[in-house]
Amino acid sequence: MSCQKDESEPNIEPVSPKNLSFEQLKDGLQLSWNVIIDTSIDNIPDRYQVYRLVHDPDGKQYEKKIADTDQLYLLDTDVVPNRTYIYSVSGIKNYESGNLESVRSERIQAIFATGIADIDVDFIDFSETENQRTVTIRNIGKADLHWSTTIDGDWVKTTPSTGTVAAESEIIVLLTADRRQTPGRLGAILMVQTFEQAVPDPVVEPTFVKKIDITLNIPPKPVLAVIPNSVDFGLNRQYRMVKVLNTGSGRLDWEAEKTKRSDWLYISPTSGSIMAGEVELVKLEIDEDELADFPVGFQINETVRIERINNQDLDLVQPPNSEDLRSLFITVKIPEPRLSLSAKIINFGEDKNRLPLIIDNVGTGQFGWQISGGADWLYYTPKTGLTDIDLDRVELVIDRHQLPIDDYTSEVMIRTQGPAGYNDQQTVKIRMSVGEEPEISLSINHFDFGSSQQTRDFTITNIGTGRLVWNVEKEQPKSESSNWLTFSPTSGQLRRENMTIQMNVDRTNLAAGEYESKIIVKAEKAETKQVSVKMSVPRSELQLSTTMADFGIGTTVDLERSSQSIKFNNHGQAVVDWGLSSSARWIGLRYQQKVVGRQSLTGTLLSSTSDEVEIFIQKIDELPTGQHQSEIEISDGSRLQTIQVRFSKVGEVSGTVIDLETEQILAPVQLQLRSIDNQQVVNLTSAVGRFQLPFSQDGRYEISVQAEAHIPRTETVITRLGQAKIHVRLSPFLNRSSSIRNGLHSPNKMTIDSQNRLYVSNQISGTITVLDNLTQTSELVLNQPDICQPSGLAVWRNQLLVSLSATDQIAVIDTQSQQEIHRFAIGDYPDHCQIVGNRMYVALRRENKIAVVDLTIPARKYRIPVAREPGPMVADINQLYLYVCNTSDDTVSVIDLQAERELYRIRVGQKPKQIALGNKLNNGQKYLYVVNSLSGDVSVIQTENRLEVNRINTGRRSAVVAIQPLSLGREILYIIDRGGIVSAVEMPRQTMVRDIGLNLPQGPSSGNYNPKTNQIYVLHRTSQQLSVLYAD
């Protein structure tokens, strides 16, 4: 049961944020979300918490809250490029009793994406012949990559020169050299730059720069180049283009000539002039008509000579040489189609009616085909087609109807026609057989005799081939009543004639109702047929002596002794098969000395006769109290009648009231039983702690119990079968107190060691009072007691550590010798101390930090920043978290003790001054209790989600809290106000006794629970005494 404050109006849980999305900005990832309003605005969150999935040092994942905002957006700047982050958002509703957090939104995955350039080339050489090269720009990042290129030479260009590369993609930049340059070796530098965004004006600073050296060699003469030097048309007749280039200098005159002078090849142009660096395109075309005379499957070729012819450049004639001649090789393939059939013989046998014939071209090219021939009983489709690389399917279908029994043969012809006069023909034989196949035909398939007709006939005919040897039988009967149907004859032989079968029905001695059977007609080699036959018999109705059996109100004994009889009569003519049943397990039936409960009773009632059944109530002790009503159903086959059965029963709730810790029965006790369902109330005072409370109706009841020196308790009980038992365990609270004054001088803080010694710091006198089992008192005197002002205390092994507020130090006292043995600096105004393992955490009130002390040295290692004026603190039992009151910030800091850093802060009441941590309770939760001295209430914080779930207000200004653990997952929270009045709150139910009757001195300053003695110690600084709370 969660810790919730009872209010007249319940707190409304905020709606969960929806449509969480992100946008990448320059400085980080901006998250945005919204909420959906249905019918009310009361559940709109007041603020929002943003979570990010993180990994702890052990590799485990958890959602970390990274922000708390009242806006519908958040900019997360703590991001690393190209790393994936997972976010969610929850809504927070602020209430006086605490904050409610909504279900978190659906998670989204976001990447702070950037582009990363990867260029793996440093040098490009165009050599003496090339005029194009490429550079690949790869983007191995997660965002678009914007880039641009510049070249310090005008003889080479890039295409494109700017652009954008998508994430994990690449782009190829083409470099084209202008070879119309003065002979020699040229050089340039290609600069590739990348940017976070499209290049603006003015140009921003690049994120990446790559320098690539480029060289070009211009020979001192024209140089002929042909690209490519061979072209294979294959079976394709699409024209091709060839490049003729001058990769040298000057002017180059060229001409092309076919060596075989083939008519099927056309070249255009056949000559030309090219200046340095220029390209001329030559078109190659195939004349399909000129290939018609070549054999199918033949490959022909032609060689084209392209050469530089003499030209005059600067009055110098340069004779051609082998470098000025290039050969272009051309090849063409003549198609060779070839017909292939899936089968040469197709046999349908006696049972197949449809088979395929596959026509395939296993060669090249294409051909047309036509199928012809066959017989009257053979059909095929399609009859023509055109095939190249796909298969054609011809469906062959035969019709055996009206054919004599025999074997049949036919054939079809497939003829083809293709290129260059190609043609072919192939024959496929078709075979099939017509065997003996008789078939049964019936004149009728179903007949209904109704309620009076007795005879009817039908005929059997052979509409198939051969001889029909038949027999007639009835469907396997499900019961003897199927014998009402007979027929004749039952077997015979037929060829083309008919046979009449006569059917008869007999209704003698049949029960009323509908009857159905089937006549099965069978024959060899023929499908079985059947005739459905129906008949009806008129029904009779039962008459009942009564329709109500009321047993009244009584005890279990009275009801078990009573019974009633019911009679039913058959005034009709037909036999009646009756059935009697009840679904209620408490209804008993007795018939002819046979007793049944929920099983059915059956019988047969002849015309003008009657029968009787006894009804009684059984298993009453298994029934709940109250009124019970059910019914008995009686069926006569034509209608269903019911008999109502009813009675009423009473019961009681019994149990004991027990002390939770001692298991002893408490006395006297006051009890109240109240029905949740009908508001019935029963009050009782029991002198012996045992009770019996009557009730008249099963249901849900609340039992409220009170006893002296115990927390009142209300339990819910559900009565079943007229009874319920419950043991109510009351939590005892500390009901006695005593005071100790001896040796206390303005007491400030206290702590308890393993030997049950209580240490109290006296701030003004500079001493430590030691109370051994609260009886023997001694005093530890610190060095320089007048100026040290001892405050916080902590025990580690055999050492007592004392924070000295005036000197900003920690004093170390040997508890055996009771002497101060060491001091070390700690920070500005140390106060409260907390030991966790080999670490001590000290609140530095003026530094707004928590000092971390390594006790094995001992010395301060570092400090953890928290909020303003840290004070009391407490660590959980697992040593995972430290909770610190921030007195001037109205928050509690949560410190991760593994990472030793503040995780977040919990908003509480005004000026938190005391803190206590409970144990895990029976609702699965642990609670943190914080005394808010200015607002005078106590914040209740659920440690699982670190939310303030409630604030307890006793009606007075709270000052001190202490926790007493109990059995069965309970604990009592003691709240002591400034006037010394003590309230006790049982957790987790939060049942409060506002004044337990212990009037302590005014001005309590701190409290502590001693588990060894089950006592609570309370310091009073003003009255300089110690109160001890205990149980009698």
N, C-alpha and C positions, 0 to 999 in steps of 0.2 A: 504494500500500500504506500503510495508516494506521499511525500510531505507536502500538503497543500493547505493553504489557509481557507477556512470556511467563509464564504461571502454570500451575500444575498444574490448577487449576479455572478455567474462563473466567468473566469477569465477566458477570453476567446483567443484561440491559437492563430497566429498570423498565417496568411497564405504564403505558399512557397513561391519564390521568384521564378519567372518564366523567361524563355527566349534569350538565354545567356549567349552572348556572342562577343567577338573581339575584333579590334582593328589595330593594325600595326602602325604606330607613330614613330617619329624619329627617335624619341627617348625611351620607348618601351612599348608594352602591349596595353591598350586601353580596352577594358572590359565594360560591357553595358548589358542591362537587363530591364525587365519591366514586371509589373504584376497585373493580374486580370481581375477585374471587379465583376462579381456575379450579381448579387442582390443586396450587398451591404458593403459599406466602407469601413465598418468597425474592425475588420481583420486585416487592414492594410498595415504593413510593418512600419514602425517608427524609424528603424535604421536597418542596416544590412551588414552581415559579416561575410568576408571573402576568404575562401580557403584555397590552398594550393597543395597538391600531393607532393610529399617530400619523402626522402629515405633517411632513416636513422643510421647510426654507425654499424648496426647489426644487419643492415640490408632490408629491414622491415619498412613497409610503407604506412604512412598515416597522413591524414589531412591536417595541415597546419593553417591556423587562421592568420592571414597576412594583413588584414585591414578591417576596420569598423567605420562605416560611413553612413551618412543620412542621404547621400545622393544615389542616383541610379546608374552610376558609372564609377570607374576607378582606373587610374593609370599605374600599372606595375612597372617600375623602372629597374627593379632588381632582376634583370634577365640577361642571359648570355646568348650571343648570336647562334642561330641554327640549333638550339636546344628545345626539346618538346616539353611543354608544361601542361598540367591538367588542373582545371579550376572548377569550383562550385561556389554557390552563394546561398545563404540562408537569410530569412527575414527575422527581425527581432521586434517583439511588442513589449513596451514598457508598462508595468503595472506596479501599484504600490506594494503588492505582496511579492514582487519579483518579476523577472523577465521571462517571456516565453519565446522559444526559438522554433521556427518553422522547420519542416522537412527541407533538406537541402535540394537545390535545383539539380537537374541533370548535368553531369560533367561535360565539359568541352575540352578539346585538345587544341592548344595554340603553340605556334612556333614563332619566335622572333627571328624571322627569316632574313638572310642576306645572301647576295650572290657572291660566288668565289670563282675567279678566273683561273683557267689552267691552259697554258699554251706551251707545247712541248717542242717548238722549233726555234732555233736561234739564228739560222743562216739559210738563205735562199739563193740559188745560182740558176740563172736562165740559160747558161752555157752559150753555145754558138747558134743553136737552132730553135730553142723553145721561146715562145712568147707569152705563155700562161703558166702560172703556178698558183697553189692554194695554201691558205693558212686556216687551221681549225681552231676556233675559240670555243672552249668547253666551259660550261657553268656547272661546277660540282657543288654549288650551294643549294639553299632551299628557297631562294627568291629570285625574281627577275634580275638580270645583270645587264646594265646599260653600258655601251661601249662606243668608242670612236677610234678612227685611225688617221694618222698624218704621215706623209712621206716628204723628205727633203729633196727629192729629185722629181723633175717634171716628165721623165721618160717612162714612168710606171704609175698606174692608177689602181685603186682598190674598188671592188664592187661587191657588196655595198660598202660605204665608208663609215656609216654609223648604224646602230640598231640595238635591239634588245634580245638577249638569249634567255629563254625560259629556264626555270629551275631544273637541274639535272638533265640538261639538254646541251646542244652544241649548234654552231653555225659555221659554214664554210665561206671564207672571204676569198674572192678570186682576184689575183694580181695579174694585170695585163701590161706587158712591156711594149713600148713603141720602139721598134727596131730601126726606125728611120733616123738614125743617129750617125754621127761621124765614126768611122771605124776606130775601134779601140775597146778598152775595158772600162765600163761605167760602174759606179757604186752609189748606193743610197741607204738610208736608215728608215725602216718602218717602225713607227711608234704606235702601240696598241694601249689605250687607256680605258679604265672602267670607272663607273660612278655609281653612287647609291641611288640616284634618280636620273631621269632623262636630262641630258646635258642642257642646262639653262644658259641664259645670257645675262650677265657675264658667266664664263665657264667656272664651275666650282673646282675645288681641288680633287684630283682623281684618287681613287682608293687602290689602284693597281696600275703599274706602268711596265710594259715589256718592249725592249728594243730588239729589232731583228735586222741583221745586215743583209743587203740585197746586192747582187752583182749581175752584170750583163756584158757579154762579149760580142762585139760587132766585128765580123771578119772584114778584110779590106776588099771584098768582091761580092757579087751576088751569089747566093747559095739557095739551090732549089730543094724544097722539102714537100713531100706528099703525105697527107694524113687522112685515112689510114692507107697502108700499102696493099691491102687485100680486102675484098668484099665478097661475102658468100650470101647470095640471095636465098639459097635453099629452095623451099617451096613457096616462099613469099614473093609477091610481084610488086611490092611497094617500092617506089623509087628511092635511091640512096644518094647522099651528098658526100663529096670528097673535097678536101681542102688542098689548094696549091699555094705554097708560101715562099716568100723571099726572106730568108732568115739572115741574109748578109747585108751588103750595102749596095747602093746604086740601083739601076733598073735591071729587071730580069724579064726577058722575052721567052715564052715557052710555047710548045705545041704538043698535042696528044695524038697518037695514032694506034688503031687496033691492028695487032700483028696478024690475026686471022680474018680480019675484015668481016666479022660476024654480023649478019643482018638483024639478029634478035637483040643486039645491044646498041643503044643510042646514047651518045655523049654530047653534052652541051655545057659550055663552049669547048672547042677543040684547040684553042690557042688564046694567048693574051699576054699582057705586060703587067708586071708587078713591081712597084717601088719597094725599097727596103722596109721590112716590117709589115708589108701588106699581105692580105689573104684574098684569094679568089676561089669561089665555090664552083665546083664542077658537078653537074647533075647526071646520074646514071639511071637509065630507064630500060625496062625489059618489054619487048614487043611479044605479047602472048601468042599472036597469030603465027609468028615466025617459028614458034616452038612446036607447032602442031605436027610436024613431020618427024620429030625425034621420037625414038622408042620410049615406051613407058619405063620409068625407073632409071632412065639414063641420066648421067651427070655430064654437063658440057662446061667448057671454060673458055676464057679469052684473056689475053694479056695485052694491056694498054701501056705503050711506051710514052712517057712524058719526059721531055728533055728541054734543057736550056739551049736556045739557039743563039747564034752570034749576035751581039749588040755592040754598039760603040758608046763607050763611056769615057769622056775626057780624051777623045781622039785616040783611044787605045783599043785595039781589037784583041779580044781574049778568046782563043780557040776553046771549043768544048772539050771536056775530058770526062772520065768515068764518074766523077762527082756530079756532073751536070745531067745525068741520065737516071730516071727513076722508073720502076716497073710497078704497075697496078694490076693485081691478079683478081679476075672476076670468075665466079663459079655459080651455076644454076642447076637445080635438081628438077627433073621431069617427074611428075606424079605417077605412081604405080598402084592403082586401086586393086583390091583382090576380094572376091566374094567368099564368105565363109558362112555355112549354115550350122545350126546347133544339132541337127540330126538329119540323116538320110532316110531313116525309116521311123515312123511314128505309129505306135500300136496302142489303140484305145482299149483293147481287150473287151470284156463284157460289162465293165462297171464304170469306166471313165467316159465323160461326156465333153470335156474341154481340156485342151493341151496347147502349150505355146510352141511357136517356131521362131527362133531368133535369127535375124539376118545381120551379119557383121561385116565391116570393111577392115580386114586385117592388113591392108596395105596403106598407101598414102593417097592423098587427093580425095575425090568423092565419085560416086556413081549413082544413077537412078535405077530402080528395080520395079518389076511387075510380076504378080503371081497370077496363074491361070490354071484351068483344068479342074479335076475333081469329079464328084458325083452328086446326085440329088440329095443324098443324106449328109453331105459335107458342106459346111459354111466356113468362110474365113474373112477376117477384117483386120487391118486395111488391105487393099489390093495393090497399092503402089506406094512408093516412098523414095526418099533421097537420103543417102547416108554418107558420112565421112568418118568421124571418130566415134560417133554415138551408135548404140545398138538399136535396131528396129525390132519390134515384137509383133508377130502376127498371131492372133487368136484363132485356133482351129476348133470348131464346134460340130458335133454330130447329133443326129436325131434318129433314134431307133423306133419311134412309134410307127405302128402298122407294118413293120418289116417282119418277114418270116424268120424263123430260127435258122441261122446260117452264118458262114464266115464271109466278110466283105472286104474287098481291096480296091483302092483307087490310087491316083497319084496326081501331084501338082507340079507345075513347072515355074521356076524362078529365073527370069531373064534380067540381065543388067546391061547398061550402056554407060561408058565413061569417056575420058579424054583420049585424044589421038586414036579414035576408032576403037577404043577398048570395049569389048562386050564379052559376056559369059552367060551360061545357062546351066542350071542344075535341077535335078528331079528329086522329089521327096515322095516316098511311098507311104500311103495312109492305109492302115489296117484296123478292122474292128469286127466284133462278133455280136450276134443277137442270140441269146440263149433262152432257156425256158424260164420265164419270169411271170408267174401268175400274180394277180392283184385282186384283193378283196374289196368289194363295194357293197355297202349296206343301204337299204332303203330308208332307214331312220337311224339316228345316233342317240336319241334320248326320248323317253316317254314317261308321262305322269298319269298313274291310274286314278289319282284323286282319292276321294273317300268312299266311292261306290263301285267303279268299274272293276271287272274281274279278268277279262281276257283281251289280248291284242296280239298281232303278229307283225313280222318284218321279213324281208327277203334278202338272200345272199346272192351276189352275182360275181362272176370272174371276168374282170375287164382287162386282164393281162394276157400273156401268152402261155401255152402249155396247159397242163392239168392242175386243177385246184383241189387238193385233198384237205378238207376242212373238218374241224370239230368245234363244238360250242361247250363252254363251261362257265360256271358262275365264279365270280370273284371270291377269293378265299374268305369265308364268313368270319366276322369278328365276334359273333355270338350266335346262339341257337336261334335267335329271332330272325336270322337271315333266311331261314327255311320257308318263309312265306312266299318265295318266288320259285316257280318251276317252268320248264320249257321243253319242247320236243319238235323235230328230232334233234339229236346232239352231235351227229357226224355225217359225212358223205363226200361225194366227188362231183366236180363241176368242170365243164369246159366253157361252153357258151350259154348254157341254160341257167335258170334261176331256181332257188330253193326257198320255200316259205317255212319260217320258224314261228311256232305259236307259243305265247307267254301266258301264264296264269298266276294269279295272286290269291292267297288265302289269309283272311284277317282273323281267323278263329283263334281265341285265347291270346290275343296280342294286347299289350298295354297301349294306352292312347299315346299318339305322337306321330312323328314323321319317320318314314322308313325309306332307305335308299340302298340300292345294290347295283351291280354291273354284270352284264353278260359279255364274256370275252370270246371273240371269234378268232381262231388261229388256223394257220396253214403253213406248209413247208414252202420256203422260198418266197414268202409273202409277208407284208407288214401286218401285225396284229391290229384288229379293230375292236371296238367295244360299243355297247348300247347301255346308257345310264337309265335306270328304272327307279321311279319314285312312287310312294303310296302313303296315304295318311289314314289314321284311325281316330275317330272322334274321342274327345277327352271328357272325363268326369271331374267335378270339383269337390274339395273337402269343405265341411262346415265345422267351425270351432265352437266350443262351449263358452270361451271367454278370450279376451285379448289383453288382459291385465292381471299380473300376479304381484301384489303389493305386500311385502313382508313388514312394513312399518319401521319404527325406530326401536333399536334394542342393542343389548350387549352382544358380545361374541357368542356367549353360551346360549342366550335366548334365540339368536338368529340361527344357530346351528341345529336347534331342536325343531324348528318349524319347517313345514313343506306344504305344497299345494299341488292339485291334480288338474290336468287339462284333457278334455275329451274331444275327439274329432270323428265325424261320420262321413260315409260315402253314399250319397243319394242318387248317384248316376248309374249308368248301365255298364260302362267300361271298367276294367280293372285299374286301380290307382296305385302307382308306386310312389309312396311318400318319403320325404326326407326331412329330418328335423335337426337343427344345429344351432349353436350359439358361439360367438367369438369371445365372450367373457369367460375368463377362467374360473370366476367365482360362482357361476351357474352350474349346478349339477343336475343331471337327468337320469331317471331310473325307468327302465322299460323292460317288462318281463324278467325281473330280477337282475337285469344288466344295468350297471352304473357307468355313465360316461361324463366327461367334462366338455372340452371344446371339440371332441370327436363327434361325427355325425351319427344320428340314429336313422335307420331305414326300415321300411316294411312294405308289405303289400296288403291292400285293403280291397276285398271283393265288393261287389255291388250290394247295397243295403246292409252294410255292416259298419261297426264302430270300433275304436281302439282308445287306449288311455295311457298317458305319460305323466310321471310324478316329477315335480320341480322342487329343488331344495338349494340352500346356500351353503357353499363349501369354501375352505381356505380363507376364512374370515380374518385370521391373524396375519395374513399377508396383504390385507387391504388397508388403505389409508382411511382416516376418519372422514366423516362427511357423508353426503348423499351419493349413492351409487345407483346407476340406472343403465340397463342394457336391454337387449331384446333377443328373443328366440325366433328363428326363421323356420317356417313350415312351407315346403314346396310339394305341390301335387302334380307337377309336370306342366300345368297350364298357367298357374299363377303362384305368386309368393305372398304369404301372409306372415304377420309378425305378432308376437305376444310380448308386451312390455313387462320387464321385471325390475323392481326397485326396492331399496331399503336404505337406512341411515345408520352410521356408526360413529362413536366418540373415542378419544384417546388422551395421552398425557406426555409432557416433557419432563425428564428426570435428569439429575446430575449432581455434581459437587463443585464447591468453590475452594481452590487450592492456592497456597502460597507458591509463587513461581520458583523461588530459590530453595525452600525447605521441603516442598511437596507435602506439607501438612495441611489438613483440612482447616479452613478458617471458620471462626464463629465469634460473635454472631455476624450475619451478613444480611443486607437488604437487596431484594431482587425485584425486577419488574419484567414481565413478559408482554411484549407488544407485537401484535400481528402487523406485518408490513403490508399485507394484502387488504385487510378489512378493518384495521385500527383497533381491534379488540385488545384490551389491556388487563393483565392479571398482576397484582402486587402481592409480595410475600416477604415476611421476615423469618429467617431460619436461624435458630439458636445453635444448630449443630453443623451448619455448612452443607447440609444435604437438602435437596428440594425435589418436589413433584408438582408440576404446574399443569392444570387441565387445559384442554383446547377442544374445540368442536369441529375444526376444519383443518385438514392438512394444508401446509403452505410454508411461507417464510416468516420467521419470527426473530425479533431482536430481544436478547436477554441482557439487561443492564444490571451490573453487580457492583456493590460498594462494601468496603470493609475498612476498619480503622487502620491507619498507617499504610495504606495501599492505594495505588492509582486506580480509580474507577475504570471499569472496562465494559464494553458492549460487544457481544458476539452475536453473529447471525447463525441461526440454526434452521435447517429445512427438515420438517417432519415428514416421515414416510411410514406408510403402513400403520398409521395411527399412533406412532410413538417416535421419540427422539431422545438421545442421551448426549450429554455434553459435560466436559470438565472445564471450568473457567479458571484460568491461572492469572492471579492478580500480581502485579509488580510491586514489591515492598519498597518504600522510600525510607531514607534516613530520618528518624523521628526524634533524635536526642542530640544535644550539643553541650559542649563545655568550653571553658576559656583558659588560656595560659598567658600570663603577663610577664613572668619572671625572665629577665635577660633580654628583653626586646626594647630597642631604642629606635624609634621611627623606622619600623621594619619596612623593607622595600620589595625584595624578591625572595623566592625560596626554591629549594630543590631537594630531592630525596635520593640517597645512594642505595646501593644494594644491601647494605647492612641495616636498613630501615632508620638511618639517621637523617634528621631534617635539618637543613642549613638555611638560615635566614640572614640576609644582608641588612645591616643597620646603617642607613645612609649617613646619618649625622655623626654618629660616634666612630665610624670607620672600622667597625668590628663585624665579625660573623658569629651569630649565635648558633650553637649546635645542640639539638635536642635528640637525645638517644632514647628511642621508644617513647618520646613525649614525657619522660620522667626525669632523667638526669640532664642537667643543663650545664654547658661549658661555653667558653668564648674564645674565638680566634682573633688575635689582634694583628692587623696588617701593618706593614712598614709605613711610616708617615701617615698614621690614621687620620690626622686632622685635616688633611688636604685631598685624600684619595677619593672619597665618596663612593663606596662599593655599591654596585647595582645588580647586574645580571649574574646568575650563578649557573654552573654546569659541572657535572661530575664525570670524569673520564679515568677509568681504572682506579688508581689510588690517589688521584689528584682532584682537587677542587679548583676550578678556574673561575675568577671573579673579574668582571668588567669594572674598571675604575673610571667613572665618568669625568672626574675633575682632571685627571692626569693623562687621559687618552691612552690607557694601558690595560693589559691583562695581567693579573697577578695569579701565580701558580702556587697552590698550597698543598703540601704533603699531608694527606688525611691521617697518616699513621703518627707522624711527629707533631702534626698540627702547627707546622711552621711554614712561613712563606719562603719558597726556594728559588723563585725566578719571576722576572717581569719582562714584558716586551711591548713595544709600541703597536697599536692596533688601528687608530684613526680617530677622527674628531667626534667626541662624545659617544663612547660606546655604551650600549644599554643591554638589551635582552640577548641571551645566548641560547644556542641549540646545538647539541651534539648529534652527529650522524656518522657512525663508523669512526674513522680516524680524522674526521673533519669537525671543526666547530665553526658555526656561522654566527656572527656578531652584528647586531644592528648598529650602524653609525648614523645617529639621528641627524646630525648637522651636515653630513656629506650626502645624504640620501642614497646610501649604498649599504650592501651587506658584505662585511669582511669575511674572507675564507681563510681559516687557520689550519695549517697542517700540524696536528697535535704530536706527530712523531718527532718534530724538530725542537720545540714548537715555535712557529713564526707565521706571520701573515703571508700568504702567497699572492693573492690578488683580491679585487673587490668587484662585486656585481652591482651595477646600477639598478635602482628601483625608483619608486616614487618618493614624494616628500615625506620626511620624518618617519622612517621605518621604525616599528616597535615590536610588539610581541609576535612570536613566530612558532610554527609547529611543523614537524615533518611526518610524512605518512610512514606506516609500519614497514613498507617495502623499500624505504629509503630512496624513492624515485623523485619525490617532489617536496619542496619546502614552501609553506604558505606564510606570507609576511604581511602584517597589518601596516598600511601606509596611513599614519594618523592624520596627516594634513591633506591627504589626497582623496579620502573616502573610498579607498580601493584596497584590495588584497592582491599582492603580487604572487604569481605562481612561478616558482623557479625550478628548472630542470636540473636535478642534482647530478645527472650523468654529464651533461654539457656544462653545468654550472653557469647558467644564464637565465635571464627572465624570459618566460614564454609569453605571458600576457597578464592582464590585470582584470580583477573581478570587481565591478561596482557594487558597493554595499551602502550602509547608512552613513550618518554623519559622525566623523571622528572615531573610527574603530580603535578600541583600546585593549580588548582582551580577545583571545582566540583559543578554540579547543577543537580537536579532531576526534570524531567518534569511530566506532568499529563498523564492520560490514553487518548490516541488519537483515532481517528476514525478508525484506523486499528487494534484496540484492544490491542496495545502495549504501554508500558511506556519506556522512554529512559533516560539513565544517560549520562551526558555530562562532559567530563574531559579535562581540558586544559593541554597539555603536553608542558611545557615551553621550554624544550631544543630542542625537535623536531619541536616545533612551530605549532602543529596541535591540533585538538580536536577529542578525541575518542568518538564514539557514541556506547553505550552499551545497549543492549536489556535486561531489568530487568527480563523478564520471564525466560530466560535461562542463564542470566549473561554472554552473549557472546558479544565481541566487533564486531559489524556488519559493522562498517565503520569508516573512519577517514576523517574529513573535513579539507581541507587545503585552506585557503583563498588567498594564495600566499604571506602572510606576517606572521610574528611571532606572534601567538596568545598569549594573556595575561589574559583576563578576559572573562567570559561568564555569561549571565543572561537570564532568560526565562520569556516571557510574554505570559500568557495563553489567548487563544481566544475561540470563540464559535465554535460549530460544530466539536469538537474534534481536533482543531488545536492549535498550539503554535508557537511562533517565538523565535528562538534562536539568541541572540545577541552576536557576537564575536568581542571583541575590541582588536586590536593589540597594540604592544608596541608604535607605532607611534600615537595612538589615533584615527585611522580610524575604523569605525564601519561597520561590515557586518551583514546582517539579513538573517536568514535561516528559511523558513517556513517548519515545520514538520507536518506530517511525509513524505511529498513529497520531502523534502530536496531541495526546490527551493531557490536559493541564489541570493541576491543582494549584490555584493561584497563591495559596498560603498554607504551607504544611505545618504551621504552628510553631516554628522555631524563630524566635525574635533575637537576631544577632545584633551586636553593636553596630552603630552607624558607621558609614564610610568604609566599606570593604574595598580593598585595593587589588587583590589577586587571590586566585584559588588554585588548588591542586588536589588531585585524587590519588590516594595511596592504595594500589590494588592488593597489597599484602594484608592490610588491616581493614579494607573496605571502609575507609574513612576519607572525608574531604576536609582539607585544611584551608582556612580563609584568613588572610592577613588584613588587619585594620591599622593603617598607618597613623591615623589621627589619635585613636585611643591606645595605640602601641600594645596590641594584644593579638593572640592567635585563637581563632575559633575552630573547634573540632566537631564535625558532624558525624554521627554514628547511629547504628540501629540498636534497639534494646534487645 
